[in-house]
Amino acid sequence: MHLQVADQLPRPSKDPKGLADIGKWMCAADLVHTIHGAEQQSQAQMQQQGVTVETSRDMHDAALAAMIFSHLPPVRLSCIRSLVGPAYLGPCLHPDCKEPSCEGNRLSIMSESPLLMRISLPHHKNARKWGKAVIEFDVPSDLAQLLHTYLGAPRKALLEHHLLIGDACPYVFMDMHGRGFVAAAVLTLYWQKWLVSRGGVPMNPSMCRQVFVDERQSDSATAGPSNQGAAVVMGHSVKQWDKWYDMQYHPRLAQNAVDGMQSWRAAMLQSHTLAAPDLTLSTALHCGHVLVSDSEESRYQSCCSDSDSDIDIELD
């Protein structure tokens, strides 16, 4: 009975169209515009209203969204949640780290003028597989400026509001109680609520990686980063795109093959026309009508096409 019930339940939707139909998908362009609007609004409000808890939270949320999508190939959420700020000078906070000199996943200010910020991620999902290779890159100027502004007075205002004076919270981003997003589920709910408040849909933040790969692998992809470089920032490889993130990979290959068959078929017809073979039927009896005596049956090789053995081989 439980198998019959399971057959009646809808299958999980993973392709963009299926996710869009159930309100769990935004295309890359819509996400970029939504996040860009939040960035501009938070900066304008900060200039007009000054540093308040509300304007500080808005700037925090815009900076968090900009880290998740838009300015960077989508970094793993675990790396964003564990990212510590420039002011944190303590030991690595990764629970399994045994390197005494490790500074953890860190956002650093390399230069104030001109502003240069750098992200170093020694702890990511494939760190061990990659021989402890660190994912490291300089932050784009627009994102660096947004992060630098947030890490000043706005972040301090949020810490004081939550009675966490100074840098008691070492992480760059914090929840509504002034604590780091230690649990992945907390960040997921926080992002969904924020995205809906900006006119979006309640899609998971991890889905941004699929949105990005879907755009990069599409036939209408906009000029942008190399797939290999983007995959490194995302903490995996291009091969994993096809397996985990590009849900249109197999349908796209199938459709391209079907489309390609039409030119192949046209070429075959053209070749046939040029060859002009002689299609005159032979006056000899068709092999299917040859009669064989019982004595000759053992040495006769039938020309009939659909013997039992042929059928078995073809099905296999």
N, C-alpha and C positions, 0 to 999 in steps of 0.2 A: 504493500500500500504506500509506504513512504517513497518508493521509487516512482510510483504513479503520480504522487503529489509533486515530487521534485520536477517531473517532466512538465507540469503545468505552470511552474514558477518561471518568471522572466529571467533570462540569462543576464549576468552582469554586463553592462555596457562599457567597453573600453575604447572603442573607436570614437573619433571626434564627433561624428554625426550623432551617434547614439548618446554620447555624453551631453551634447548640445540639446538634444530632444528632451532630456530629463533635467535641464538647467544646471549642468555641472561643468560647463566648458565655456571658455572665452578664447577667442583667437589671439595670436600674438599682438597684432596691431591694436586691438581693443585694450589689452592689458597694458601695453606701453603707454597709450594715451591716458588711461585711468591713473596710472602711477605718476606720469608726468604732471597731470593736473593737480594731484595731491602735493607734489613737490612745490609747484609754483604757489599754490594756495597757502601752504604752511609758511613759506618764506615771506609772502605778502602780509599774512596775519601777524607774523613776528615783528615786522617793520611797523605795522600800523598800531598794534595793541601792546607791543612789548613782550617781555618774558613773563608769562603766567603759566599756571599748571595746564590750562587748556591748550594754549599755543605750543607749549613744550611737548605735550603729548601728541599733538598733531604733527609736529616736526619729527618726533621719535617714530611715529607710524609711517610717515613718508620715507624716512631714511631706511626703516626696516623693509618696506615694500620695494624700495629701489635696490636693496641688497638681494632680495629674493628674485627679482626679475627686472629686466630693462637695460641696466647699465652693464651687467656682467652675464656671461653664460651662467645659467642657474646653478649656483653653488649648492652643495648638499646642505639640507636644513640642519643637520647635526653640527656642521661646521659653523653655521651662522649662530646657532644657539650657544655654542661654546666659545664664541669669539670674545676675547677680553680686550679692554680698551688700553690706550697708551699709558694711562695713569697707574695701571696695575703693575706692581713690581714684584709680586709674590711668585711662588713656585707654580709649575704647570698644574692645572686643575683636572687634567684628564686622569680618571681613576686608575688606569692601567699603565700609566707612564712611569718608566724606571730610569729615564735619562736625567741625570742631575742638572744638566745645563739647558734642558728644554724649557722654553717659555710658553709653550702651549699654542693653541690657535689664537693668533694675535693680530690686532690692527695697530700699526705703528705710524707715527709721524716722523718721516725721514727729514723733512725740511719745512720750515714755516714760510719762507719766502725765497723762491716760489713754493707754494704749498705742494708737498709730495707726501702721499700716504701709501703704505704698503700692507698687504695682507699676506700672512704666512700661515699655512695650514699643515703642520706636521702630522696632525691626527685626522685622518680621513679614512673612509671605508677600505680603500685599497693600499693603505700605507705599507702594510706588511708585504703584500704581493709585489709592490713596486720597490722593494728593498729600502723602505723608510724614506723614499723620495718625498720632498716637501713640495706642496703646491704653493707657489709664490708668484705674486704679480703686483704691479703698481696700480693703484686705484685711479680710474678715469677722473679727470679734473672736476667735472660737474658733480659727480658723486662724492669726491673728496671734499669739495666745498660744503656740501650738504652735511656730511658726517662731521666735519670740523666745527661747523656752526652748532650742530646738535650737542656735540660733546662738551661744549662750553657751558654757558649759563642755563640753557634749557635742561640739560641732563641734571645739573645741580639742583634746579628747581624741582624736578621730579623726585630726586633722592630726599630732599628736605621735606617734600610733601608726604613722603612715605616714612618719615622719621629715620631715614638712612643717611645720616650726615656724612659728607665727604664722599669717599669711594667704597662704601661698605659693600655695594654690589659691584663685583669686578667685571661683569659682563657688559658689553656694549648695549644690548637690548634687554628690556625688562617688561614684565607683565604689569597689570593694573595695580599690583601690590608692591611694586618696586623690587621684585625678585627676578632672577634670570629665568629664561624659558628652559628649565631643566628637563621637563617632561615634553615630549614631542606633541602630545595631544593638546597641551595648553597653547602651544604656538598655532596649531591647526585651527582651534576654535577662535583664537584671537584674530588670525588672518581672515578667516571666513566672515566674521562679524565686521571687520574693517572693510573688506571688499564689497560686501553687501551695502554698507553705509555709503560707499562711493558709487553706487549704481551698478555694481557687478553681480556675480552669482556666487553662491556658497561652494566654490570649488576648493579642494585641498591645495595648500601651498606646494606640496610635492608634485601636483599636476602641472606646475609651471615648467618642469623639465620636459614633460611630454609635449606641452604646447610649443616649446622652443624647438624640439627635435622635429615635430610635425611641420613647422614652417621651414626649417633648414632643409628637410628632405623632400619638400614639395616641388612640383615642377615650376612653381611661380615664386621660388625663394628669392628674397631680396639679397643684394650683395652684402656680405658681412664677414664674420670670422671664418677661418678655416674650420672644417669639421673636426680635424684632429686636435687643433688647439683648444677649441671649445670643449671637446670631450675631456681634455686634461683638466681644465678648470672645474668641470663638473665631477671630476674624480672617477672617471671610468674610461672606456675606449669607444671608438666609433662602432665596433662590432656589437657592443651592448645596446647601441641605439636601436638596431633592428630587432633585438630580442625583447627589450623591455619598454622602450619609449616610442618607437615609430610603429604605431598600430596600423598604419596604412601601408607598411612595407610590402607585405605579401599581396594585398589587393592591387597595389600599384604595379608590382612586377607582373601580375597576371594580366592586368589591363594592357600594359605595354606590350606583352607578348601577343595578345589577341590583336591589337592594333598593328603590330609588326607582321602578323600573318597575312594581312591584306596585301602588303607590298610583295611578300613572298609568293602569294597565290598569283598575283599579276605577273610576276617574273616567270612562274611556271607556265602560265598560259602563253606568254610571249615566246618562251623557249619551244613550246609545243608547236606553235604556229611556224616558227622558223625551220624546225626539223621536218615538218610535213610528212609524218610517217604514213605508210601504206596500211590502211585499215580494212582492206578487202578480206572478207571472210574466206577461210580455207574450205575447199570442197570435201575435205576428209571428214569422216564422222567425228563428232565431238567426243572427247575421251570419256565424258560422263555416260555415254551411251554404249560403250564397248561391252560386249558380253563375254564373260570369262567362264570357262568350264571349271568344275570342282577340282579337276586334276591340275589345272593351271593356276589355281588360286594362290597356292603357296609361293609361286615365283612372280606373281603379278603384283606390281606396285600401283595401287589405285591412284588415280588423278583427282578423285573427288576431294574437295577442299575441306570439308567440315567433319573430319573423323573425330571420334571421341578424344583421342590423344591430342589432336590439334587444339581442340577446345580447351582441354585442361591446361596446355602450355600457354595459350593466349591469356587465359584468366589469371594465371600466376604472374 
